[in-house]
Structures are given as C-alpha cells and as structure tokens.
C-alpha cells in the first residue's frame, strides 16, 4: 500500500512538473534583436538605402546583414553614433523608446521617472511616456532594460508611423535669394510664354545668363534665366529692341535658403485650368454655385470636363459603330497635398511631397453581340472553319485599342504664395476587346520624403470595385502633381491606377465519336465567339478571365531638381501578383455565367437549331414577356428577322412610357410600377410583334 502511494505521489509530481513546463513554453514570446528591429523599421517606413558610405559603426560593416538598414537609420536620424550599437543584443524598452522618439522628431525632455538612472536614454524615455507610447508601473518605474515582445514593438512602430503620416505642419513660404545675384525686373513689350520668348527695351541691356523677373500681361511675375539675346527692330515703332529667349533658373545658383511647408486641402476656386487645345479657364469662385465646363475632342473621343470648387469630373465617350459605344468617367475630390521643402547652402535638408485624394472612376464598352454578326458569315460557318472565320473576321469587332487621353493641367497657387504653385495633370487610359463594365472607388495617399540623402516612400491605398468583362480590358486614371516655385520644377509625384483584365477564349470542337479538341485564343471577343458558336453545330466556347488592380507610382520626372540630384523612382505598387480581383486568380465563364470549372467535356455533342439568325417569316424574339424591377434596364434579344429587312429598320414603341420606356436600340427602362407592352416593327410596319412588360417595385 505504501509503495502504491509513493508511486502515485511521484506520478502526480511528474504530471505537475510537465504541466508547468508546458505552461512556461506557452508563455514564450517572439522578440527582436537590435539589428532586426532597425531592419524592420526601415522596411516598414520604406526608407531606401542610398550611398556607399563608410560604416557608421565599426562592428556593423558592409558584410553585416544589417549594414544598409543601420546606415539608413543613421541618415534618417533614428540612430545616433554617440551611443554604441550592437545588432545582436536583444531589443529592450529603452531602445524602442529612443528610436521611435528620434523617428517622430520629438524633443527629448528632462526625465522624472523613478528608475531614470538605469537608462542610457532617460530623456527619450520620458518623451515617449509623455507622447503616450509607454506607461510606468505602479512604482513609477519604466524598467528600461526589460526585453520587449515583438508584437508590442510593432504596434508602437505602427502608431508612430501613423503619427508621422497624419501630423499637421505649420504653413511656411520663404525663398531667400543670394545677395550677390542681381535680379533685373523687366516688363516686356511682347511676350510668348509658350515659346519662352520676349521682346524688351534696348535700355534693359540684358545679357545671356542674366537673372530676370518678367511680369506678364496679368501682372504675374516669375524668375527666369536669359538664354540668348538678339538685337532687332520693333515692328510697331522701328525702334531697336532686344529679342530674348529665357528658361528656368538654376535653383541652387540663386537661392540661399528656401522653406516651403503646406499641409491643407486646396480648393479649386483660384485655379487656372489649361487644356491641350490651347484653351484655359478659371475655376469656380466660392461665391458661385455654377460649375464650369469644357468640351473638346481627342482621337474620336468627346471629352467633357466639369469643375467645381471642390472636385473635377471627366467624362469621355466614343462611338465605335452604331452598335458599340465606349465611355469612361473619373472624379477627383478631397485633394490635399503635403509639402515640405527645406534647402540651405546648396543642399536638400528635408523634402516631402505627399498627395492625398479620393477618386471614383468607371469605364464601359457596350453592345449587343448578335447585332455585330454578319448573316453571311453564318451561312457556310462550321466546326472546321469556325476558328479561321472567327479570328479573321471578328478579332477587332467590338474593340478599342488602348488609348491615352490627356484631360487638363490645373495650376493651383498655394494660398498667400502665388509664385508657388502645384501643377496637377489628369489623363485617362482606356482600351477593350469585348464587353467591359467596371466602377472603382479609391482613397489614395502616396509620395515620398527625403532626409540626409535617404528617401522614404509613402504608399497607402483603399479601393473597392465592381466589374464584369468578357475580353481583354484596361482602364486607368493618371494624376501627377508638381511643385513649382518661380517657374522652377522642384519635385513631383504621380500615379496611374485602374483595372486590367485578360481573357483567354477557349474553343471546343466536337466530333461524332463523343470526343473533342480545344484551342485557346488570346485577344478575342468572348461575347461574339459565344454568339457565333450558338449558331454552329459541334462548337462551344468558354473564357478564362484574370483581372487585377493596377497602380504605378512615379517620383520626380527629369525636369525636376530632385531628379537631377538622383532622387527618382518608378515602380508598380499593385499588379496581378499582389492585387487580384478574383479569388483563386482566374474566373471561368460559360455563356457569360461563372462556373467552378470547365464543363465542356468530351461526352457532350453540341447541336443547334438550323434556323439562321435571319430569314425568319416574322420578327422573332427569344422571349415575349418580362418582369422588371423599377429602375432596371433590359436589352431585348431578337432571334431572327425576315430577309427583306435589316436590324437598322427596326422600330420600338412603348404603349405606356410612364411604366416603361424603350430606345431605338431596344433597351427597355422600367420607370414605374405597372404593366405595358412594347411593339417591335420595321420602319414600313410590314412586320410587327409585341412583348409584355410588368414593372414591380424594386426587391
């Protein structure tokens, strides 16, 4: 009995010890080393390593995996070289406090927590407590040497980055020119701002490389550098004058110190909007509630632009044929640039250019497939020549080549600093090969920041999209903003974002032995292929569709000062790999309906009604009654017509337009609850058929 009790006691003790060990193991949390922490900070901040400097720390040489991150952290001011740095040590609370306070550019303050004497960063720790990153324990102690868990450190880093990206900046506009640079103020007799030419008085005595302030007819003045000078006679008076050409000045040659800080939403009421047709308009004043509009044509597109004090709306439309229309829309609003530009002694001390704006864009290419099909093509089409006739006759039917449509440039002067402006360019891209319809809402925050020769990228986007498509399609909107001072381009940032879809058409050909072959075709219109196959024996089609967001960011184009200093970049933020619109990356469509997998198997023979699309005895519909929800639309589908009329001869009439309307393309719009009928006839009313419509309240 004693042995049994002893054995039971040992078993209980062993189980308790085992459970204790398991409990201890479950409490083990992930932590960072100092090197891992700095590497993570630089990655999260998207700070790029630039330069090939000597190591700031002897123990973190070029062969260290943390070399570039540590070098960038010193350049950015996150680390200082007056405190030793060992990348293999565990990350402690005081190191997190010190690096995040430096990152946020907070001023260290006098420490007053109880164990301040135990920290090498006591003032930074106190600042982090005041800032709300850390709390003291019940004894009023910080415990600076405690190892911090990875999850907590990451949360504190994200909090600090959010502060950086959302903090307000006090507005400043101050450009100080060098005293030894003479600036001549001139009022030209004649000026061509487009060609950068002017005629000035002989008494102005200008020389090449002179710095001049030229005032235009509107009384606005900007600084330029004279490129060339030629004497000539002024046609109106025969007096001798100087004909000059001029260009932008070299910023660092004439500016001693410069500081521009702006952090507010810019209304469009003081803007000047320029178009590529040499027209320009002033935006709407705050006292006016009437938006201003502009219309032009470009590449067959009608481009309508509408401006209010708070937004810009663009509509583009092109009629490809009587049956096919492509259009796109873009609206930009809540535009807020964040600008920091600080230079001194020929160097960039701090530069930041971030764009925050909301946008909504949509695009569509619409048609009715059977209206694009030629009856003659169906007479001798069969499974043996189906692919040949499809590719030769219908490859470009119902399609639009990808087109870039420039819209406008909006000159936005900064409030209280008219010589400093933001030039905002807008353009659209659109192209499709098959039906497409999509709408996307965006919330953008993108740009860059530069300190001590290191560049940090800023990119944060939210988007929501609805789409349908049956072929290849691409539609995007481009926005580019440049900061200009005295006609000098200091820096710029732009983005081009939208939706791209790639559709692969699969043609299935069947034989009488229950077997089939399949052929994949690219760049084909899936709707037309499906409509054609429905009229041909032993042929079926389906579509593999891939669709994804696209977003490309461009930083500092070649005419900017920052580009000349090497701060330029172009890269894809969103693409097929990281921003698919379709779960599983590919959607499979059969007869326009999404299915889990291809059902066009070898045990199926496809047979169709031998009646052709035309050559019916009367106007024949696929369906003769519909129930529609109020506000919805429906395209009437016609199965066939007599051979002595054409589809363009058809006329559509509603018996009660207050219930349902119908246009000349056979599109019915449900207006109000009720019932009516639609009459379809030819223009001479030799043939006539009727369809019944019931409109119900929206479900």
C-alpha positions, 0 to 999 in steps of 0.5 A: 500500500505504501509503495502504491502511494509513493508511486502515485505521489511521484506520478502526480509530481511528474504530471505537475512538473510537465504541466508547468513546463508546458505552461512556461513554453506557452508563455514564450514570446517572439522578440527582436534583436537590435539589428532586426528591429532597425531592419524592420523599421526601415522596411516598414517606413520604406526608407531606401538605402542610398550611398556607399558610405563608410560604416557608421559603426565599426562592428556593423560593416558592409558584410553585416546583414544589417549594414544598409538598414543601420546606415539608413537609420543613421541618415534618417536620424533614428540612430545616433553614433554617440551611443554604441550599437550592437545588432545582436543584443536583444531589443529592450524598452529603452531602445524602442523608446529612443528610436521611435522618439528620434523617428517622430522628431520629438524633443527629448525632455528632462526625465522624472521617472523613478528608475531614470538612472538605469537608462542610457536614454532617460530623456527619450524615455520620458518623451515617449511616456509623455507622447503616450507610447509607454506607461510606468508601473505602479512604482513609477518605474519604466524598467528600461532594460526589460526585453520587449515582445515583438508584437508590442514593438510593432504596434508602437512602430505602427502608431508612430508611423501613423503619427508621422503620416497624419501630423499637421505642419505649420504653413511656411513660404520663404525663398531667400535669394543670394545677395550677390545675384542681381535680379533685373525686373523687366516688363516686356513689350511682347511676350510668348510664354509658350515659346519662352520668348520676349521682346524688351527695351534696348535700355534693359541691356540684358545679357545671356545668363542674366537673372530676370523677373518678367511680369506678364500681361496679368501682372504675374511675375516669375524668375527666369534665366536669359538664354540668348539675346538678339538685337532687332527692330520693333515692328510697331515703332522701328525702334531697336529692341532686344529679342530674348529667349529665357528658361528656368533658373538654376535653383541652387545658383540663386537661392540661399535658403528656401522653406516651403511647408503646406499641409491643407486641402486646396480648393479649386476656386483660384485655379487656372485650368489649361487644356491641350487645345490651347484653351484655359479657364478659371475655376469656380469662385466660392461665391458661385454655385455654377460649375464650369465646363469644357468640351473638346475632342481627342482621337474620336473621343468627346471629352467633357470636363466639369469643375467645381470648387471642390472636385473635377469630373471627366467624362469621355465617350466614343462611338465605335459603330452604331452598335458599340459605344465606349465611355469612361468617367473619373472624379477627383475630390478631397485633394490635399497635398503635403509639402515640405521643402527645406534647402540651405547652402546648396543642399536638400535638408528635408523634402516631402511631397505627399498627395492625398485624394479620393477618386471614383472612376468607371469605364464601359464598352457596350453592345449587343453581340448578335447585332455585330454578326454578319448573316453571311458569315453564318451561312457556310460557318462550321466546326472546321472553319469556325476558328479561321472565320472567327479570328479573321473576321471578328478579332477587332469587332467590338474593340478599342485599342488602348488609348491615352487621353490627356484631360487638363493641367490645373495650376493651383497657387498655394494660398498667400504664395502665388509664385508657388504653385502645384501643377496637377495633370489628369489623363485617362487610359482606356482600351477593350476587346469585348464587353467591359463594365467596371466602377472603382472607388479609391482613397489614395495617399502616396509620395515620398520624403527625403532626409540626409540623402535617404528617401522614404516612400509613402504608399497607402491605398483603399479601393473597392470595385465592381466589374464584369468583362468578357475580353481583354480590358484596361482602364486607368486614371493618371494624376501627377502633381508638381511643385513649382516655385518661380517657374522652377520644377522642384519635385513631383509625384504621380500615379496611374491606377485602374483595372486590367483584365485578360481573357483567354477564349477557349474553343471546343470542337466536337466530333461524332465519336463523343470526343473533342479538341480545344484551342485557346485564343488570346485577344478575342471577343468572348461575347461574339465567339459565344454568339457565333458558336450558338449558331454552329453545330459541334462548337462551344466556347468558354473564357478564362478571365484574370483581372487585377488592380493596377497602380504605378507610382512615379517620383520626380520626372527629369525636369525636376531638381530632385531628379537631377540630384538622383532622387527618382523612382518608378515602380508598380505598387499593385499588379496581378501578383499582389492585387487580384480581383478574383479569388483563386486568380482566374474566373471561368465563364460559360455563356457569360455565367461563372462556373467552378470549372470547365464543363465542356467535356468530351461526352457532350455533342453540341447541336443547334437549331438550323434556323439562321439568325435571319430569314425568319417569316416574322420578327422573332424574339427569344422571349415575349414577356418580362418582369422588371424591377423599377429602375432596371434596364433590359436589352431585348434579344431578337432571334431572327428577322425576315430577309427583306429587312435589316436590324437598322429598320427596326422600330420600338414603341412603348404603349405606356412610357410612364411604366416603361420606356424603350430606345431605338436600340431596344433597351427597355427602362422600367420607370414605374410600377405597372404593366405595358407592352412594347411593339417591335416593327420595321420602319414600313410596319410590314412586320410587327410583334409585341412583348409584355412588360410588368414593372414591380417595385424594386426587391 
